[in-house]
Amino acid sequence: MSAAGARAPQPSPAGRVGQDRSVTEEQRGVVFPAGPDGRRSTATLGRAVIADALRPVDPTGARAAEQETNWRAGYLPHLRRTVEAGLSSPDAALQIAGAGLDSLHARMRVAGPDGETDLGALQTAPAARRLRTVEVTGDAEPERELSLPYRGARLRGDDLHRRLVAWVDAGVIEPTCAAAVRTVADHPEWLALPDRTVAVLGAGAEMGPLTALLRWGARVAAVDLPRPPLWQRVRDTAQRGAGALLLPVADDDAAGADLITEVPEVADWLAALPSSPVLGNYVYADGATNVRVSTAVDALTRRLTDARPELALAFLATPTDVFAVPGEAVDHSVAAYASRPRTAKLVGRPLRTLSAGRLLRRAYVPGTDPGIADSLVPQQGPNYALAKRLQRWRASVARAAGSTVSMNVAPPTRTRSVVKNRALAAAYAGAHRFGVEVFEPATSNVLMAALLVHDLHTGGGPAQQHPWQDEAHAAAHGGLWRTPYAPRSALGLAAVLGLGAARG
């Protein structure tokens, strides 16, 4: 997968690195720290960062994380604990986020031809090359109405409203998500994001907002790896759109930059762009490279915030993570569990007995508020979980510091990176049997772009009392928070039921 482009089909530049395997490839830029034996263990880093995050508020949880001997198989409860431990107070949640970020920045390294330095060196390091700006403008008229592609149609007006109602009733999105989308539909003049420049890190991302923003007439600064086919696609998208696309171009006229190795170059280029800046993080990579590029983006975020204090931040949270959720979602799930068909009850009892309670467990204890929606998927691995948690931590800390932050939970989506994993593809194909709707990329990226527009025009949405409420607001989780069953307890059965459809 592309280190700067989210969920693109290319193989990772550094290859897929196993969680307990030393990173032995020749590496430059942001790298994992080397241990006494010279090995760059991703497990050691992940274990240490989670322990450091927990330590200020949950020393017992920190020790448990430190003593986990098989991080790849055993990381799930420790990631969950970072959410649970933060529920005692807003300050506790922010301490966890801040300590996790500090640990990652203290531990990760920057490798260059002259050796290694601390990650903090990227805050002031000079750029090795200058990136100039090339602008590509579209020929189309900007869209003046919010429309959502869905199952072969484009929903607008009353049709869009009815779909939002249906999703809320089915528990696919939170009511606050529907309200935010309706607000944008009522204010189509917002779509072009006047007086904003949105930097899309991971311009080739399937889930990114680049295409929608350009169709709406926005100004977009695109960052991705210097791969000519990728940039040709991005240019073609811009020419078909109605906005302005800003490209970082080197002296050899090649567009793009590698975030892992060129934080100073990208930061200097973005800092010089016009209008109020938005830094959108849509990067993704396979395995350990995902942590490296996510750490590089966080270093870029810190440097760019120093240069442009008015910087707004944008993220997409994965639905396959652990979240605290409102009591209303718990009640919906509990009611769905109680009203499940008689056949499901008859099948469920022996399955739970034979699996020692692992299969088809109820999602929540009735009356819990907030509940814990644990949708972590072991197949995605601890590197993916840490990279996404890093983004959530940055969002919480930046919001508390007064920055405008758009971070919304995106729905499960049939991206190329998902469907190439046979187990996940099969689970997604069977997910509808358990009340979960899996979206097509075209629907997801327009929906999430609309939420981004909403947040940028409303200062990040309404003020919340606790960081978990910020994360839960306007979530489009696809039903994972309101399904009758704990998601992992139904994942295997969904895969079995969806196996034929996934193969087709």
Secondary structure as GFF3:
##gff-version 3
##sequence-region A 1 504
A	DSSP	beta_strand	29	31	.	.	.	ID=ss1
A	DSSP	alpha_helix	42	54	.	.	.	ID=ss2
A	DSSP	alpha_helix	59	66	.	.	.	ID=ss3
A	DSSP	alpha_helix	71	74	.	.	.	ID=ss4
A	DSSP	alpha_helix	76	84	.	.	.	ID=ss5
A	DSSP	three_ten_helix	85	88	.	.	.	ID=ss6
A	DSSP	alpha_helix	90	107	.	.	.	ID=ss7
A	DSSP	beta_strand	109	112	.	.	.	ID=ss8
A	DSSP	beta_strand	115	118	.	.	.	ID=ss9
A	DSSP	three_ten_helix	119	123	.	.	.	ID=ss10
A	DSSP	beta_strand	132	137	.	.	.	ID=ss11
A	DSSP	beta_strand	148	150	.	.	.	ID=ss12
A	DSSP	beta_strand	153	155	.	.	.	ID=ss13
A	DSSP	alpha_helix	157	170	.	.	.	ID=ss14
A	DSSP	alpha_helix	175	186	.	.	.	ID=ss15
A	DSSP	three_ten_helix	188	190	.	.	.	ID=ss16
A	DSSP	beta_strand	196	201	.	.	.	ID=ss17
A	DSSP	alpha_helix	210	216	.	.	.	ID=ss18
A	DSSP	beta_strand	219	223	.	.	.	ID=ss19
A	DSSP	alpha_helix	228	240	.	.	.	ID=ss20
A	DSSP	beta_strand	244	249	.	.	.	ID=ss21
A	DSSP	alpha_helix	263	271	.	.	.	ID=ss22
A	DSSP	beta_strand	276	281	.	.	.	ID=ss23
A	DSSP	alpha_helix	287	307	.	.	.	ID=ss24
A	DSSP	beta_strand	312	317	.	.	.	ID=ss25
A	DSSP	beta_strand	322	325	.	.	.	ID=ss26
A	DSSP	alpha_helix	327	338	.	.	.	ID=ss27
A	DSSP	alpha_helix	342	354	.	.	.	ID=ss28
A	DSSP	beta_strand	371	374	.	.	.	ID=ss29
A	DSSP	three_ten_helix	378	380	.	.	.	ID=ss30
A	DSSP	alpha_helix	381	400	.	.	.	ID=ss31
A	DSSP	beta_strand	405	409	.	.	.	ID=ss32
A	DSSP	alpha_helix	416	419	.	.	.	ID=ss33
A	DSSP	alpha_helix	422	430	.	.	.	ID=ss34
A	DSSP	three_ten_helix	431	434	.	.	.	ID=ss35
A	DSSP	alpha_helix	441	457	.	.	.	ID=ss36
A	DSSP	alpha_helix	467	472	.	.	.	ID=ss37
A	DSSP	alpha_helix	487	503	.	.	.	ID=ss38
###
